[in-house]
Amino acid sequence: MRNYQNLFVVEECELPLIDLELLKGREFEREECKKKIAQASQEWGFFQVVNHGISQDVLLKMKKEQMKLFKKPFHEKMNDKQLNFSAGSYRWGTPSATCLQQLSWSEAFHVPLTDISNSIHHPTTLSSTMEQFATTVSELAHNLARILSERMGYKSNYFRETCLPHTCYVRMNRYPACPISPQVFGLMPHTDSDFLTILHQDEIGGLQLVRDGKWICVKPNPEALIINIGDLFQAWSNGVYKSVEHRVVTNKAKERFSTAFFLCPSYDTEIRSCFEPSVYKRFTFREFRQQVQEDVKKYGYKVGLPRFLVSTH
């Protein structure tokens, strides 16, 4: 059983900060920027970007619309048809929790991009804001994935062909103020089961990640977007890019909002290393998801990539 009781955080840190404006610069500036993106993905598994192409206006509107959405009564949030979201988009807590340590003190809407584009036929301020956010962030995710794959010497349309609007998601998160903080997490320690995650968080803070075997607290920067590598990119890169464990801690006095975009492939997509010999077995995204669900049901937490290591015997 994992021990998450130790909440001691060594320090608050600033993630590597990368100015994406340099990608429009001269060749040596572009190369330096790409090098920093790859380096942070190898050494941290996390980095933050500014001049990312998503306007502050859209990010502020996104938070405002989220706050309005989460203030709705529970029965309205559960009514997916009224919101034009797929069934089960609204989530709260941890349905699989077997003890207090596994409970997440949060609620979220987990929405496929196709739901967002479909809702434009019956537009609301929420749907049009989500559409603006999703369109620009999706393009950013694809560009970063292309840069990371090219740094591995692998040029292809793999991510464009496999990560489609119906397989990628926007997740709107709310972490209410928690009177028993820090005894429960806003989000349990985990790694992301995707290629890339792009996160916009507010100024409250609470995101923490593992570095050098210790938990560290990420200093909020509302101007920046946070990028982190997911399990699938770690497997695809043969362990070069790191999918790092992270969590959200609750705040006694203030609620926190964030919006995440997940670059995910179709369930039938085969994940295999771009190099041989491979550290991981080949697997489909469906097989990976099924294994995660089985482990969560059995143990209360995700095991993830270690399940797919090639045996050394």
C-alpha positions in Angstrom: 0.0 0.0 0.0 1.4 3.4 -0.9 2.0 5.9 1.9 0.8 9.3 1.0 0.7 10.5 4.6 4.0 12.4 4.3 2.8 15.8 3.1 6.1 17.5 3.8 7.0 19.7 0.9 10.7 20.7 0.6 10.2 24.0 -1.3 8.2 26.0 -3.7 9.8 25.9 -7.1 9.3 27.6 -10.5 9.0 25.2 -13.4 11.4 25.7 -16.4 9.9 28.7 -18.2 10.0 28.7 -22.0 9.1 31.6 -24.2 7.4 30.1 -27.3 7.8 33.5 -29.1 11.3 32.2 -29.9 9.8 29.6 -32.2 9.0 32.5 -34.6 12.6 33.8 -34.4 15.8 33.1 -36.3 16.9 29.5 -36.8 19.3 29.4 -33.8 16.5 30.8 -31.5 14.0 28.2 -32.8 16.5 25.4 -32.2 17.4 26.7 -28.7 13.7 26.8 -27.8 13.0 23.3 -29.0 16.1 22.1 -27.1 14.7 23.6 -23.9 11.3 21.9 -24.4 12.9 18.5 -24.9 15.4 19.0 -22.0 12.6 20.0 -19.5 10.5 17.0 -20.7 13.5 14.7 -20.0 14.6 16.2 -16.7 11.3 17.4 -15.1 8.5 16.0 -17.1 6.9 19.4 -16.6 7.5 22.9 -17.9 5.6 26.1 -18.3 5.2 28.3 -21.4 4.5 32.0 -22.1 3.6 33.6 -25.4 1.7 30.4 -26.1 -1.0 31.9 -28.4 -4.0 31.6 -26.0 -5.1 35.1 -25.1 -5.4 36.1 -21.4 -9.0 37.2 -22.4 -9.9 33.7 -23.3 -8.3 32.3 -20.1 -10.1 34.8 -17.9 -13.4 34.1 -19.6 -12.8 30.4 -19.2 -12.4 30.7 -15.5 -15.5 33.0 -15.2 -17.6 30.6 -17.1 -16.4 27.6 -15.1 -17.2 29.4 -11.8 -20.8 30.0 -13.1 -21.1 26.4 -14.2 -19.9 24.9 -10.9 -22.3 27.2 -9.0 -25.3 25.5 -10.6 -27.3 23.1 -8.3 -26.1 19.5 -8.3 -29.1 18.2 -10.3 -28.3 20.7 -13.1 -24.7 19.7 -13.2 -25.7 16.1 -13.5 -28.0 16.9 -16.5 -25.7 16.3 -19.4 -28.4 16.8 -22.0 -29.1 20.3 -20.8 -25.4 21.1 -21.0 -25.0 19.3 -24.4 -22.2 17.1 -22.8 -21.8 13.4 -23.2 -23.2 11.2 -20.4 -20.9 11.0 -17.4 -19.1 14.2 -18.1 -19.7 15.6 -14.6 -17.5 13.9 -11.9 -17.0 14.5 -8.2 -14.8 12.9 -5.5 -13.4 9.4 -6.2 -16.0 6.7 -6.9 -13.3 4.0 -6.4 -12.1 5.3 -3.0 -11.9 2.7 -0.3 -10.4 4.9 2.4 -10.0 8.6 3.2 -6.5 8.7 1.7 -7.9 7.9 -1.7 -10.7 10.6 -1.7 -10.3 13.5 -4.0 -11.8 16.8 -2.7 -12.9 18.1 -6.1 -15.4 18.2 -8.9 -14.9 18.3 -12.6 -16.4 18.3 -16.1 -14.5 16.0 -18.4 -15.6 16.9 -21.9 -14.6 15.5 -25.3 -13.7 18.1 -27.9 -16.5 16.8 -30.2 -19.1 17.8 -27.5 -17.7 21.3 -27.5 -17.8 21.7 -31.3 -21.3 20.1 -31.5 -22.6 22.6 -28.9 -21.8 25.5 -31.2 -25.1 24.6 -33.0 -26.8 25.8 -29.8 -24.2 28.3 -28.6 -23.9 29.6 -25.1 -21.2 31.8 -23.6 -19.8 28.7 -22.0 -19.7 26.6 -25.2 -18.2 29.5 -27.3 -15.5 30.1 -24.7 -14.7 26.4 -24.5 -14.5 26.3 -28.3 -12.0 29.2 -28.3 -9.9 27.6 -25.6 -10.0 24.0 -27.0 -9.1 25.1 -30.6 -6.0 27.0 -29.6 -4.8 24.7 -26.9 -5.3 21.6 -29.1 -3.1 23.3 -31.8 -0.5 24.1 -29.2 -0.5 20.5 -27.9 0.0 19.1 -31.5 2.9 21.5 -32.1 4.7 20.6 -28.9 4.2 16.8 -29.6 5.7 17.4 -33.1 8.7 19.3 -31.6 9.3 16.5 -29.0 9.1 13.8 -31.6 11.4 15.6 -34.0 13.9 16.0 -31.2 13.9 12.2 -31.1 14.7 12.2 -34.8 11.2 11.0 -35.6 9.3 13.0 -38.2 5.7 11.9 -38.9 2.0 12.8 -38.7 1.6 10.2 -35.9 0.0 12.5 -33.4 -2.2 14.3 -36.0 -3.4 11.0 -37.2 -4.1 9.4 -33.9 -5.1 12.2 -31.5 -8.4 13.4 -33.0 -11.2 15.7 -31.6 -13.3 12.8 -30.4 -10.4 11.3 -28.4 -9.0 14.5 -26.8 -10.6 16.2 -23.8 -11.0 19.5 -21.9 -11.4 19.1 -18.2 -12.7 21.9 -16.0 -11.7 21.5 -12.3 -13.0 23.0 -9.1 -11.3 22.3 -5.8 -13.5 23.7 -3.0 -12.0 25.1 0.2 -11.4 22.1 2.5 -11.8 22.4 6.3 -9.7 19.3 6.9 -6.8 20.3 4.6 -4.2 18.8 4.3 -5.7 15.4 5.3 -7.4 15.0 2.0 -6.1 15.7 -1.5 -7.8 17.8 -4.1 -6.5 15.3 -6.6 -4.8 12.0 -5.6 -1.1 11.5 -6.6 -1.1 10.1 -10.2 0.5 10.3 -13.6 -1.5 11.3 -16.7 -2.7 8.5 -19.1 -2.1 10.5 -22.3 0.6 12.0 -24.5 0.6 15.6 -23.2 -1.4 17.6 -20.8 -1.8 21.4 -21.0 -3.0 23.1 -17.8 -4.1 26.6 -16.9 -4.3 27.2 -13.2 -5.3 30.2 -11.2 -3.2 32.1 -8.6 -4.2 29.9 -5.6 -1.7 27.1 -6.1 -1.8 23.6 -4.9 -0.2 21.6 -7.7 2.8 19.5 -6.5 5.1 17.1 -8.3 7.8 14.6 -7.5 11.4 15.7 -8.2 14.5 13.8 -7.0 12.2 11.6 -4.9 10.6 14.5 -3.0 7.3 16.4 -3.4 7.8 20.0 -4.4 5.2 22.8 -4.8 4.7 24.5 -8.2 4.6 28.3 -7.9 1.5 29.6 -9.7 2.0 31.8 -12.7 -1.4 32.8 -14.2 0.4 34.2 -17.3 1.8 30.7 -18.2 0.4 27.4 -19.2 1.8 24.3 -17.6 2.8 21.4 -19.9 3.4 17.8 -18.6 4.3 14.6 -20.3 1.9 11.7 -20.0 2.5 7.9 -19.7 2.0 7.4 -23.5 4.7 9.8 -24.4 7.1 8.2 -21.9 6.4 4.8 -23.5 6.6 6.1 -27.0 10.0 7.9 -26.3 11.3 4.7 -24.7 11.6 6.4 -21.3 13.4 9.5 -22.5 10.5 11.9 -21.7 9.2 11.5 -18.2 5.7 11.1 -17.0 6.0 12.4 -13.5 3.7 11.8 -10.5 1.8 14.9 -9.4 -1.1 15.8 -7.1 -3.2 18.7 -6.0 -3.4 19.7 -2.3 -6.4 21.4 -0.9 -6.6 24.9 0.6 -8.4 25.6 3.9 -9.7 29.0 3.0 -9.9 29.3 -0.8 -11.4 27.4 -3.7 -9.2 26.7 -6.8 -10.0 26.4 -10.5 -8.1 25.0 -13.3 -8.6 23.9 -16.9 -6.7 21.1 -18.5 -6.4 19.7 -22.1 -5.5 16.1 -22.7 -3.9 15.0 -25.9 -5.1 11.4 -26.2 -5.2 8.9 -29.1 -8.0 6.6 -30.2 -8.4 3.4 -28.1 -7.1 1.3 -31.0 -3.9 3.2 -31.4 -0.8 1.0 -30.8 1.8 2.6 -28.5 5.2 1.4 -29.3 8.7 2.8 -28.8 10.3 4.9 -31.5 13.6 3.1 -30.6 14.7 -0.6 -30.2 15.3 -2.4 -27.9 12.2 -1.1 -26.3 11.8 -0.7 -22.5 8.0 -1.3 -22.9 5.9 -3.9 -24.6 3.7 -2.7 -27.4 0.1 -2.0 -26.2 -3.0 -0.3 -27.4 -4.4 2.7 -25.5 -7.5 0.5 -24.8 -5.3 -2.2 -23.1 -3.6 0.5 -21.1 -6.9 2.0 -19.9 -8.3 -1.4 -19.0 -5.3 -2.3 -17.0 -5.4 1.0 -15.1 -9.1 0.5 -14.3 -8.5 -3.1 -13.1 -5.7 -1.9 -10.8 -7.7 1.0 -9.4 -10.5 -1.4 -8.7 -8.2 -3.9 -7.0 -5.7 -1.6 -5.2 -7.4 1.8 -5.1 -4.6 3.4 -7.2 -3.1 3.2 -10.7 0.0 1.2 -11.3 0.4 2.4 -14.9 3.5 1.9 -17.1 5.4 -0.5 -14.8 2.7 -3.1 -15.9 4.0 -2.9 -19.5 7.8 -3.1 -18.9 9.6 -5.7 -21.1 10.7 -8.5 -18.8 14.5 -8.6 -18.2 14.5 -12.4 -17.6 
